[in-house]
């Protein structure tokens, strides 16, 4: 007897997008949905503790990727953590719910159609949101969605000083960050509920998991797309008997690394790259894996002379406060406040994000700080440089080759340097004087431009936001069309950050969720048609 299982939809990847799709598509009791996740269930306690997210790095809950050597970053291979559990990276990120700028989505609309513009997408953000903080009269946030969003529950005393520094610098104060133009500063909106992380799995998947028409497979890595001619008929996954067959569609939600990797392993990609990896070409699609964009960040760290930062926050007393009341420094997401700025007055939208952290955040937090200190992370929002994902071999277990192409364009370095100068100005503000006592390594303090460029090349790191490797567009060269269907293949769609034509000026969890909310509508429309 066949061990194959049959569903209407098979979704590959239970990250931010996959959780949304599984929940929305299974709302119809007549539809059977399989969600296939290569990682384990999200049961590790550190997932719930906001300040503990670095403890998830380089564990079984992390894909633990590394880039190729980056020539513009002193030949370094950069560590790229990516979520490997239910909720994906929303189960191990810094919980920052940042939509981005209106211009981001209007640029999507220019290449993929008006339906992807800001005015059309705003309702999908609101559909996802359950804002529980104070609301202004013109608040942009939704209040009935599955994803709880709130300001920091117990912000650090130094965070208030950073906000005062932004005021004294004349930056625009935003009552809520997620406005059409988010140029200005605010406390960070967070995916938290009563001080604990609230991931896409918490908001979307766990309520839906009770439905008999939704089957969730964990520890089940997809090794092959199963084809029937030009149609994708299902997937093969480790630990799952037979083939998971899809009557309607297979949907890839494996992220900006995993989705192009699965396409390439199936023979959908650049013929030259596939041939080099020993993969037979099924569909020539040269943009698969290309247009990789990511936010590069540099940490400006200062020593704090007072013992008031998050250094040592994991004391027994603070653990007790967190467990009993959901209060205290362990509720911190680390990046407690943000400022979005323009480094040149002629710019229409911010090109730099400044993330304030009341702790020395270096080496991804993998090395616990021993000194008290504070950090302003300087983030390049709209990089001109692009990279690519290429197959590492014909075998499904071969790791993809990740080349972000950081700082390949000189203007990216100039913009980052201008952002560091703005961070230095804020750190010199009167309000932060009680909390700063000189630079804290590896940041050397204020130096000349030539030395600063060298310091950035030696110390810049990812902000964990890869996008663009299965970009959507109306042009025939795009990997996916405006309805997110893979060109040249039937019954296959991609729904995740990889379809974004351009990276947003913000963080990528919120736009991925909104994108998936819209995709669920598109999928239902196409099924009805």
C-alpha positions as CSV (number, residue, x, y, z in Angstrom):
1,X,0.0,0.0,0.0
2,X,1.2,3.6,-0.7
3,X,2.5,5.5,2.2
4,X,1.8,8.8,0.4
5,X,-0.3,11.4,2.1
6,X,-2.6,13.8,0.2
7,X,-3.4,17.4,1.0
8,X,-4.7,20.4,-0.8
9,X,-1.6,22.5,0.2
10,X,1.8,21.5,1.3
11,X,3.8,24.4,2.9
12,X,7.5,24.0,3.3
13,X,8.9,26.0,6.3
14,X,7.1,27.1,9.5
15,X,8.7,30.5,9.8
16,X,6.9,33.9,9.8
17,X,5.3,33.3,6.4
18,X,4.6,29.6,6.8
19,X,2.8,30.0,10.1
20,X,0.5,32.7,8.6
21,X,-0.3,30.5,5.6
22,X,-1.0,27.4,7.6
23,X,-3.3,29.2,9.9
24,X,-5.2,31.2,7.2
25,X,-5.5,28.3,4.6
26,X,-6.7,25.8,7.3
27,X,-9.5,28.2,8.3
28,X,-11.6,26.4,5.6
29,X,-12.4,23.0,7.1
30,X,-12.8,21.5,3.6
31,X,-9.1,22.2,2.9
32,X,-6.3,19.9,4.1
33,X,-3.0,21.5,4.8
34,X,0.4,20.0,5.7
35,X,3.1,22.2,7.2
36,X,6.6,20.8,7.0
37,X,9.4,22.2,9.3
38,X,12.9,20.9,9.3
39,X,13.6,22.0,12.8
40,X,12.2,20.9,16.2
41,X,9.2,22.2,18.1
42,X,9.6,25.6,19.8
43,X,9.8,24.2,23.4
44,X,13.2,25.6,24.5
45,X,12.6,28.0,27.5
46,X,15.0,30.6,26.1
47,X,12.6,31.2,23.2
48,X,10.1,32.7,25.7
49,X,12.7,35.0,27.4
50,X,13.3,38.1,25.3
51,X,16.8,38.9,26.5
52,X,17.9,35.3,26.1
53,X,17.7,35.2,22.3
54,X,21.5,35.0,21.7
55,X,21.5,31.8,23.7
56,X,19.6,30.2,20.8
57,X,22.4,31.0,18.3
58,X,24.5,28.0,17.2
59,X,22.1,25.5,18.8
60,X,19.7,23.0,17.0
61,X,17.2,25.9,16.8
62,X,19.6,27.8,14.4
63,X,20.6,26.9,10.9
64,X,24.0,28.4,11.8
65,X,25.0,29.6,8.3
66,X,28.2,31.3,7.4
67,X,28.8,33.5,4.3
68,X,31.6,33.2,1.9
69,X,34.7,35.4,2.5
70,X,33.7,39.0,2.0
71,X,36.5,40.9,0.3
72,X,35.2,44.3,1.4
73,X,35.0,43.1,5.0
74,X,38.7,42.1,5.4
75,X,38.0,38.7,3.9
76,X,35.8,37.7,6.9
77,X,33.2,34.9,6.8
78,X,30.2,36.3,8.6
79,X,27.9,34.2,10.9
80,X,24.3,34.2,9.7
81,X,21.8,32.8,12.3
82,X,18.4,31.8,11.0
83,X,15.5,30.3,12.9
84,X,15.2,26.5,12.7
85,X,12.1,25.7,14.7
86,X,8.3,26.5,14.6
87,X,8.1,30.2,14.2
88,X,11.4,30.3,12.3
89,X,13.4,33.5,12.9
90,X,10.4,35.0,14.8
91,X,11.3,32.5,17.6
92,X,14.9,33.8,17.9
93,X,14.9,37.4,16.7
94,X,14.9,40.6,18.7
95,X,11.1,40.9,18.3
96,X,11.2,44.3,16.6
97,X,7.9,44.9,14.7
98,X,9.0,47.6,12.2
99,X,7.0,47.9,9.0
100,X,9.3,50.2,7.1
101,X,8.7,53.3,5.0
102,X,5.9,54.0,2.5
103,X,8.5,54.3,-0.3
104,X,9.6,50.7,0.2
105,X,6.2,49.3,-0.8
106,X,5.5,51.9,-3.5
107,X,8.8,50.6,-5.0
108,X,7.4,47.1,-4.9
109,X,4.3,48.4,-6.6
110,X,6.3,49.8,-9.5
111,X,7.7,46.4,-10.4
112,X,5.0,44.0,-9.2
113,X,1.8,46.0,-9.6
114,X,-0.2,48.5,-7.6
115,X,-1.6,45.8,-5.4
116,X,1.8,45.6,-3.6
117,X,2.0,49.4,-2.9
118,X,1.8,50.8,0.6
119,X,-1.8,51.9,0.5
120,X,-2.8,48.4,-0.6
121,X,-0.6,46.5,1.9
122,X,-1.4,48.6,5.0
123,X,-4.6,46.6,5.8
124,X,-2.6,43.3,5.9
125,X,-0.3,44.8,8.6
126,X,-3.4,45.8,10.6
127,X,-4.9,42.4,10.1
128,X,-1.9,40.8,11.8
129,X,-1.6,43.3,14.7
130,X,-2.9,43.3,18.2
131,X,-1.5,46.5,19.6
132,X,-1.8,46.7,23.4
133,X,0.1,49.9,24.2
134,X,-1.2,53.5,24.4
135,X,-2.8,54.6,21.2
136,X,-2.7,58.0,19.5
137,X,-5.9,59.2,17.8
138,X,-4.3,58.5,14.4
139,X,-2.7,55.2,15.4
140,X,-1.7,53.1,12.4
141,X,-1.9,49.8,14.3
142,X,-4.6,47.1,14.2
143,X,-5.9,45.8,17.6
144,X,-7.7,42.5,16.8
145,X,-4.9,40.5,15.0
146,X,-3.1,37.4,16.3
147,X,0.3,39.0,16.8
148,X,0.6,40.9,20.1
149,X,2.6,44.1,19.8
150,X,3.6,46.5,22.6
151,X,6.3,48.9,23.6
152,X,9.1,47.6,25.9
153,X,7.6,46.5,29.2
154,X,10.5,47.6,31.4
155,X,12.9,49.9,29.4
156,X,16.3,50.6,30.8
157,X,17.0,53.9,32.4
158,X,19.7,54.6,29.8
159,X,17.1,54.1,27.0
160,X,15.2,57.2,28.3
161,X,18.5,59.1,28.1
162,X,18.9,58.0,24.4
163,X,15.4,59.3,23.6
164,X,16.3,62.6,25.3
165,X,19.5,62.7,23.1
166,X,17.3,62.3,20.0
167,X,15.0,65.1,21.2
168,X,17.9,67.5,21.8
169,X,19.3,66.7,18.3
170,X,16.0,67.9,16.8
171,X,14.8,64.5,15.5
172,X,11.1,63.9,15.1
173,X,9.5,62.1,18.0
174,X,6.9,59.5,16.9
175,X,4.1,58.5,19.3
176,X,4.1,55.2,17.4
177,X,6.9,54.1,15.1
178,X,4.9,52.3,12.3
179,X,3.7,55.3,10.3
180,X,3.9,55.7,6.6
181,X,6.9,57.9,7.1
182,X,8.8,56.5,10.1
183,X,11.6,59.1,9.9
184,X,12.2,59.9,13.6
185,X,12.6,58.1,16.9
186,X,10.6,56.0,19.3
187,X,10.6,53.1,21.6
188,X,10.7,49.9,19.7
189,X,7.4,48.1,19.0
190,X,7.8,44.5,20.1
191,X,6.2,41.1,19.5
192,X,5.6,40.4,23.2
193,X,2.7,39.4,25.4
194,X,3.1,40.3,29.1
195,X,6.8,40.5,28.8
196,X,7.3,37.2,26.9
197,X,8.2,36.6,23.2
198,X,5.1,36.2,21.0
199,X,6.3,34.6,17.7
200,X,4.4,33.8,14.5
201,X,4.0,30.3,15.9
202,X,2.4,31.7,19.1
203,X,0.0,34.0,17.3
204,X,-0.9,32.0,14.2
205,X,0.1,28.4,14.4
206,X,-0.7,27.3,17.9
207,X,-4.4,28.2,17.8
208,X,-4.7,26.6,14.3
209,X,-2.9,23.4,15.4
210,X,-6.0,22.1,17.0
211,X,-7.7,21.9,13.6
212,X,-8.0,18.3,12.3
213,X,-7.4,19.6,8.7
214,X,-3.9,20.9,9.6
215,X,-1.0,18.5,10.0
216,X,2.3,19.8,11.3
217,X,5.5,17.8,10.7
218,X,8.6,18.8,12.6
219,X,12.2,17.5,12.3
220,X,11.2,16.8,8.7
221,X,13.7,18.4,6.2
222,X,12.4,18.5,2.7
223,X,14.9,16.8,0.4
224,X,13.1,16.9,-2.9
225,X,10.2,18.5,-4.8
226,X,8.3,15.8,-6.6
227,X,7.3,16.6,-10.2
228,X,4.6,15.3,-12.5
229,X,5.8,16.8,-15.8
230,X,6.1,20.6,-15.3
231,X,3.8,20.4,-12.2
232,X,5.0,20.1,-8.7
233,X,2.9,17.3,-7.2
234,X,4.4,17.2,-3.7
235,X,7.5,17.0,-1.6
236,X,9.7,14.3,0.0
237,X,10.8,14.9,3.5
238,X,13.1,13.1,5.9
239,X,11.2,11.2,8.6
240,X,7.9,11.4,6.7
241,X,6.8,8.2,5.0
242,X,6.1,8.4,1.2
243,X,5.4,11.6,-0.6
244,X,3.4,14.6,0.8
245,X,1.2,15.2,-2.2
246,X,-0.5,18.5,-3.0
247,X,-3.8,18.5,-5.0
248,X,-3.6,22.2,-5.4
249,X,-0.2,23.7,-4.6
250,X,3.2,23.3,-2.9
251,X,4.2,26.6,-1.3
252,X,7.8,27.3,-0.4
253,X,8.2,29.4,2.8
254,X,11.7,28.4,3.6
255,X,13.2,31.9,3.6
256,X,15.7,33.8,1.5
257,X,18.2,31.0,1.8
258,X,16.0,27.9,1.9
259,X,13.6,28.7,-0.9
260,X,16.1,29.4,-3.6
261,X,18.1,26.4,-2.5
262,X,15.1,24.1,-2.9
263,X,14.4,25.6,-6.4
264,X,18.0,25.1,-7.4
265,X,18.1,21.5,-6.1
266,X,15.0,20.9,-8.2
267,X,16.7,22.2,-11.3
268,X,15.1,25.6,-11.4
269,X,17.7,28.3,-11.7
270,X,20.7,29.7,-13.6
271,X,21.8,27.0,-16.0
272,X,25.5,27.8,-15.6
273,X,25.3,27.7,-11.8
274,X,23.3,24.5,-11.8
275,X,25.7,22.8,-14.2
276,X,28.7,23.8,-12.0
277,X,26.9,22.1,-9.1
278,X,26.1,19.0,-11.1
279,X,22.3,19.6,-11.2
280,X,20.3,18.9,-14.3
281,X,18.3,22.0,-15.6
282,X,14.6,21.6,-15.4
283,X,13.6,25.3,-15.9
284,X,16.1,28.1,-16.8
285,X,15.4,30.9,-14.3
286,X,18.6,33.0,-14.0
287,X,17.4,35.2,-11.1
288,X,16.9,32.4,-8.7
289,X,19.3,33.1,-5.8
290,X,20.3,36.6,-7.2
291,X,19.4,40.0,-5.8
292,X,20.3,39.0,-2.3
293,X,20.1,42.0,0.0
294,X,20.7,42.3,3.7
295,X,21.1,45.0,6.3
296,X,24.7,45.5,7.4
297,X,25.3,46.9,10.9
298,X,28.2,48.4,12.8
299,X,28.1,48.6,16.6
300,X,29.2,51.9,18.3
301,X,29.9,50.8,21.9
302,X,30.6,52.9,24.9
303,X,31.6,52.0,28.5
304,X,29.0,52.9,31.1
305,X,30.4,54.0,34.5
306,X,27.2,53.0,36.4
307,X,26.0,49.4,36.9
308,X,22.6,50.0,35.4
309,X,22.8,48.3,32.0
310,X,21.7,44.7,31.0
311,X,25.2,43.3,31.9
312,X,24.5,40.7,34.5
313,X,20.7,40.8,33.9
314,X,20.4,37.1,34.3
315,X,20.7,37.2,38.1
316,X,18.5,34.9,40.2
317,X,16.5,37.9,41.3
318,X,15.8,39.0,37.8
319,X,14.9,35.5,36.7
320,X,12.4,35.4,39.6
321,X,10.9,38.8,38.5
322,X,10.5,37.5,35.0
323,X,9.0,34.2,35.9
324,X,6.6,35.6,38.5
325,X,5.5,38.8,37.0
326,X,6.9,39.1,33.4
327,X,8.9,42.1,34.5
328,X,12.5,43.2,34.8
329,X,15.5,43.3,32.5
330,X,14.9,39.9,31.0
331,X,11.9,41.3,29.2
332,X,14.3,43.5,27.2
333,X,14.6,42.7,23.5
334,X,18.1,44.4,23.7
335,X,17.2,46.9,21.0
336,X,14.8,49.0,23.1
337,X,14.7,52.2,21.0
338,X,15.3,53.2,17.4
339,X,15.8,56.3,15.3
340,X,15.5,56.4,11.5
341,X,17.5,59.2,10.0
342,X,18.5,60.7,6.7
343,X,22.3,61.3,6.3
344,X,21.7,63.8,3.5
345,X,18.9,66.4,3.5
346,X,17.9,65.8,-0.1
347,X,16.8,62.2,0.7
348,X,13.1,61.4,0.6
349,X,13.3,58.6,3.2
350,X,15.7,57.4,5.9
351,X,18.9,55.6,4.8
352,X,20.2,54.8,8.3
353,X,18.6,53.1,11.3
354,X,20.1,53.7,14.8
355,X,19.2,50.9,17.3
356,X,19.8,51.7,20.9
357,X,20.8,48.8,23.2
358,X,21.5,49.3,26.9
359,X,24.3,46.7,26.8
360,X,27.6,46.2,24.8
361,X,26.1,44.0,22.0
362,X,29.1,42.6,20.1
363,X,29.7,39.2,18.4
364,X,25.9,38.7,18.2
365,X,25.7,38.5,22.0
366,X,27.4,35.1,21.9
367,X,30.1,36.4,24.3
368,X,28.3,37.6,27.5
369,X,29.5,41.2,28.4
370,X,31.7,41.6,31.4
371,X,31.6,45.4,31.6
372,X,28.6,47.7,31.7
373,X,28.1,49.6,28.5
374,X,25.7,50.8,25.8
375,X,25.5,50.4,22.1
376,X,24.1,52.3,19.1
377,X,23.9,49.9,16.2
378,X,24.2,51.7,12.9
379,X,22.3,50.0,10.1
380,X,22.6,50.5,6.4
381,X,18.9,50.5,5.2
382,X,19.1,50.6,1.4
383,X,22.3,48.9,0.3
384,X,23.3,49.4,-3.3
385,X,25.3,46.2,-3.1
386,X,23.7,42.8,-3.9
387,X,24.8,39.2,-3.5
388,X,23.6,35.8,-4.4
389,X,22.8,32.3,-3.1
390,X,24.3,29.5,-5.2
391,X,24.0,25.7,-4.8
392,X,26.8,24.0,-2.9
393,X,26.4,20.7,-4.7
394,X,23.9,18.3,-6.2
395,X,23.1,16.5,-3.0
396,X,20.2,17.8,-1.0
397,X,22.4,18.0,2.2
398,X,24.9,20.3,0.5
399,X,24.9,23.7,2.2
400,X,24.2,26.6,-0.2
401,X,26.9,29.2,-0.8
402,X,26.0,32.6,0.6
403,X,27.7,35.7,-0.8
404,X,25.9,38.9,0.3
405,X,28.4,41.1,-1.6
406,X,28.7,43.5,1.4
407,X,30.1,46.9,0.6
408,X,30.7,46.0,-3.0
409,X,29.5,49.5,-3.9
410,X,31.6,52.4,-2.4
411,X,28.5,54.5,-1.6
412,X,27.4,51.9,1.0
413,X,30.6,52.4,3.0
414,X,30.2,56.2,2.8
415,X,26.6,56.0,4.1
416,X,27.6,53.7,7.0
417,X,30.3,56.1,8.0
418,X,27.9,59.0,7.9
419,X,25.6,57.0,10.2
420,X,28.4,56.3,12.6
421,X,29.1,60.0,12.8
422,X,25.4,60.7,13.7
423,X,25.6,58.0,16.4
424,X,28.7,59.6,17.8
425,X,26.9,63.0,18.0
426,X,24.0,61.4,19.9
427,X,26.4,59.7,22.3
428,X,27.9,63.1,23.1
429,X,24.6,64.5,24.2
430,X,24.2,65.9,27.7
431,X,21.5,63.3,28.6
432,X,23.9,60.4,28.0
433,X,26.9,61.9,29.7
434,X,26.2,60.1,33.0
435,X,26.2,56.8,31.1
436,X,29.2,57.1,28.9
437,X,32.8,56.9,29.9
438,X,34.8,56.4,26.7
439,X,34.7,53.9,23.9
440,X,34.4,50.2,24.5
441,X,36.3,47.8,22.2
442,X,36.2,46.9,19.4
443,X,34.8,50.5,18.7
444,X,37.9,52.7,19.0
445,X,36.1,56.0,19.6
446,X,36.0,59.0,17.3
447,X,38.8,58.6,14.6
448,X,39.5,59.9,11.2
449,X,37.6,58.8,8.1
450,X,40.4,56.5,6.9
451,X,40.6,54.6,10.2
452,X,36.8,54.5,10.6
453,X,36.5,52.9,7.2
454,X,39.0,50.2,8.3
455,X,37.2,49.7,11.6
456,X,33.9,49.2,9.8
457,X,35.4,46.7,7.4
458,X,36.8,44.8,10.3
459,X,33.7,44.9,12.5
460,X,30.5,45.2,10.6
461,X,28.0,42.3,10.9
462,X,24.6,41.2,9.6
463,X,21.4,42.5,11.1
464,X,19.7,39.2,10.0
465,X,17.5,40.5,7.2
466,X,18.2,38.6,3.9
467,X,15.7,39.1,1.2
468,X,15.2,39.2,-2.6
469,X,16.5,35.8,-3.8
470,X,13.2,34.7,-5.5
471,X,12.1,38.2,-6.3
472,X,8.6,38.9,-7.6
473,X,7.9,41.1,-10.6
474,X,5.8,41.7,-13.7
475,X,8.8,41.1,-15.9
476,X,9.5,37.7,-17.4
477,X,12.9,37.6,-15.8
478,X,11.5,37.6,-12.2
479,X,11.5,34.3,-10.4
480,X,7.9,34.7,-9.2
481,X,5.0,36.6,-10.8
482,X,3.0,39.3,-8.9
483,X,0.8,36.4,-7.5
484,X,4.0,34.8,-6.2
485,X,3.8,31.8,-8.6
486,X,7.1,30.4,-9.8
487,X,7.5,31.1,-13.5
488,X,7.9,28.1,-15.7
489,X,6.5,25.6,-13.1
490,X,2.9,24.7,-12.3
491,X,1.4,24.5,-8.8
492,X,4.4,26.0,-7.0
493,X,4.5,29.3,-5.2
494,X,7.0,31.1,-3.0
495,X,5.8,33.1,0.0
496,X,8.5,34.5,2.2
497,X,11.1,37.3,2.3
498,X,12.8,36.0,-0.7
499,X,10.1,37.4,-3.0
500,X,10.7,41.0,-1.9
501,X,11.9,43.0,-4.9
502,X,13.8,45.4,-2.6
503,X,14.7,45.3,1.1
504,X,12.6,47.5,3.4
505,X,13.8,50.4,5.5
506,X,13.2,48.5,8.7
507,X,13.0,44.9,9.9
508,X,11.7,42.1,7.8
509,X,9.5,40.1,10.2
510,X,6.5,42.5,9.9
511,X,6.6,42.8,6.1
512,X,6.9,39.1,5.7
513,X,3.8,38.5,7.8
514,X,1.9,41.1,5.8
515,X,3.1,39.6,2.6
516,X,1.9,36.2,3.7
517,X,-1.5,37.5,4.8
518,X,-1.9,38.9,1.3
519,X,-0.6,35.7,-0.3
520,X,-3.2,33.7,1.6
521,X,-5.9,35.8,-0.1
522,X,-4.3,35.3,-3.5
523,X,-4.1,31.5,-3.0
524,X,-7.8,31.3,-2.1
525,X,-8.7,33.5,-5.0
526,X,-6.8,31.3,-7.4
527,X,-8.3,28.2,-5.9
528,X,-11.8,29.6,-6.4
529,X,-11.0,30.6,-10.0
